[in-house]
């Protein structure tokens, strides 16, 4: 396997007695979209700050694009674009002027400044709005402009910290589609931090579940669901025209079928939990026994169930390390994205 673009080994951060990040080990590879999923206060922002060289770990190391983030932060800075959850611009300037200003700060040659800025604006879908002042921009438009700001220096890695906060559902869908498109077309490696389960599941190749400073598990949806719900990975819900006449007998017969682990019968509905996807076989089972099937729904465990499994007793709000993270990410955004 190729070397990881982001490599975190034993990464630990303490604020006094609080262990904000605890022995974090994680590899992220080129072109991958990785979702760091966890509630507020989980340690996501603190992890990102250590990856950017903006705060030092108490132990361990973060290596990004082959550079140690603590000892070689400038090298990391040249390779990585960072967008926090709240992006600020000069309201009295147009979107294009803001982006041209950032281009110059990043050392882009003057003859290329306007061309590069226009290209970025069009890439993020703001080509028709580049002459508008950013004071008139909606939250979603500002996030798109923030993405253009991040991309202006052509980074190899982009880190997005809660990028969809405050955006309407339609805007969120478009923004996530843009992230996936950019990653696939340009081979960008993306780390997306969020506590929005559905959004992470929509766009990420892998996710890591982060709580209390610890990475509890990581993998794609199939891997996570298999690990957590090994005996009930698939659930088939079948409804009939009439109530089930002999539920106990039907339950016993279903439990004899391969891969069936649990059966629940209520009125005219049967729910069958299985270790494999045997939906066609379940349907045939009922049809062959002359049941009038009116509906079949297949359920696969997703992030909602995984989230509940890990977090229902661990949700925390406003812990000290996230407060530190909120201060750092807003203070360093403009300076970080300048080489």
C-alpha angles and dihedrals in degrees: 000000000000120000114273119255089215119034122179116186122184090331110184133171129183132190102196107301092346116098100208095178119022122201097316117192118182140146124201121187136214115285093010125132106214122188119210101202125191145115124273108288096028095119100257097128093044089054091051092049091054090049089054094048091244094122129021124240121237088223140357129029142264116215117191122183088345096307129111106241093212100047099029105033095147091057090050090047091057092053101041135063117202129198120183124203093265117047121193129204137173102271094201092060128072120251090254092049090051091051094045089051091054090046091058091047088055091055098250109162112261094240089059099041100091095037092051092046093050091047091053093047091053092045092058094043099257099109092118093048103047094108094051119101112249091234086076094050122112121231091261092050091050090052090052090049088049089055090051088050090054094047097046093091092047098240126194092220131034124196118200118191111201091327097176101052111134096008119127117246094258091050091048092053092050093045093051091046088053091052092051092046093051092047093051097042098043102028090241118171109224130196110191119188117199147138093211104105100193093049093050092048090050098058113017128095091202135007135205119208109220126188134155092002094303132106101229099183141344136195144091123303095266093052094047095047092047091051095047102035102027094154098038105033093138129040124192118197114198127184128195138201092244134032116268108268100204108023097171093052092046091049093053092048093049093049088060091062117101115268095006110133106166137014127197120186125190122166109303095350134084126192116199120192113203139183090222137028102270097150095133090051092049091052092049089049092060096039092052089054092053096251114158098232113202100171144012124192125180119205126195119191111254138176093295091065093038091051092051091047093057105026110036091097098029108055112133132177134206100358120175098257093053089051089054088048093052091054095047099045094052094043097048104038099094094039093045096055091054116084 
